[in-house]
């Protein structure tokens, strides 16, 4: 499981942000809309895949973070901060 909170550049939770999770093998992308408290979670993920995670809302995006196959934790906590404008 990968979970965390989407935050503004000021550190406030961002409800309704879209969190994108990309499978490093198949390149399939899943999305999750952050809850009222800015939290998101993805369950039932394969542990033999590298995952890329990014959040976006209102033209802002977070840095892309990678969860490696070498991270053996059953649950990974990743907060995503919206910091820059998306490229158009």
HELIX and SHEET records of a PDB file:
SHEET    1   A 3 UNK A  39  UNK A  42  0                                        
SHEET    2   A 3 UNK A   2  UNK A   7 -1                                        
SHEET    3   A 3 UNK A  76  UNK A  77  1                                        
SHEET    1   B 3 UNK A  39  UNK A  42  0                                        
SHEET    2   B 3 UNK A   2  UNK A   7 -1                                        
SHEET    3   B 3 UNK A  80  UNK A  81  1                                        
SHEET    1   C 5 UNK A  29  UNK A  33  0                                        
SHEET    2   C 5 UNK A  18  UNK A  23 -1                                        
SHEET    3   C 5 UNK A  51  UNK A  57 -1                                        
SHEET    4   C 5 UNK A  60  UNK A  61 -1                                        
SHEET    5   C 5 UNK A  84  UNK A  85 -1                                        
SHEET    1   D 4 UNK A  29  UNK A  33  0                                        
SHEET    2   D 4 UNK A  18  UNK A  23 -1                                        
SHEET    3   D 4 UNK A  51  UNK A  57 -1                                        
SHEET    4   D 4 UNK A  65  UNK A  67 -1                                        
END                                                                             
